[in-house]
Amino acid sequence: MTVGKGKRPRDPNQLAKWIVDRSTSETPEEIAPAKAPTAPVNLSEYMAAIGRKGGQIGGKRRLKTMTKAQRQKVAAKAARTRWKQKRG
């Protein structure tokens, strides 16, 4: 099982298998993803999980769609905010 898109597995045993598969040009079998619960136990927990998933994707997609000037403006604002904070 890989972590993310195309990244290497963290588990040493899975990493070894991944390396052998890559070096012998064999593609590993696809593991079916875990199904989401049909009836969530707690709706707020379910919505939080969905939000975390979107947040992980959102920053990368936002970075690709922003122009250089927009990225500089956001970075400058973040730097001002960091330096404005009082140290304790």
For each residue, the residues with C-beta under 8 A, 3 or more apart:
1: 9 11 14 31
2: 5 6 7 8 9 18
3: 7 8 9 10
4: 7
5: 2
6: 2
7: 2 3 4
8: 2 3 15 18
9: 1 2 3 14 15 18
10: 3 14 15
11: 1 14 15
12: 15 16
13: 16 17
14: 1 9 10 11 17 18
15: 8 9 10 11 12 18 19
16: 12 13 19 20
17: 13 14 20 21 28
18: 2 8 9 14 15 21 22 28
19: 15 16 22 23
20: 16 17 23 24 26
21: 17 18 24 26 27 28
22: 18 19 25
23: 19 20
24: 20 21
25: 22
26: 20 21
27: 21
28: 17 18 21
29:
30:
31: 1
32:
33:
34:
35:
36:
37: 40 41 46
38:
39:
40: 37 43 45 46
41: 37 45
42: 45 46
43: 40 46 47
44: 47 48
45: 40 41 42 48 49
46: 37 40 42 43 49 50
47: 43 44 50 51
48: 44 45 51 52
49: 45 46 52 53
50: 46 47 53 54
51: 47 48 54 55
52: 48 49 55 56
53: 49 50 56 57
54: 50 51 57 58
55: 51 52 58 59
56: 52 53 59 60
57: 53 54 60 61
58: 54 55 61 62
59: 55 56 62 63
60: 56 57 63 64
61: 57 58 64 65
62: 58 59 65 66
63: 59 60 66 71
64: 60 61
65: 61 62
66: 62 63 70 71 74
67: 70 71
68: 71 72
69: 72 73
70: 66 67 73 74
71: 63 66 67 68 74 75
72: 68 69 75 76
73: 69 70 76 77
74: 66 70 71 77 78
75: 71 72 78 79
76: 72 73 79 80
77: 73 74 80 81
78: 74 75 81 82
79: 75 76 82 83
80: 76 77 83 84
81: 77 78 84 85
82: 78 79 85
83: 79 80
84: 80 81
85: 81 82
86:
87:
88:
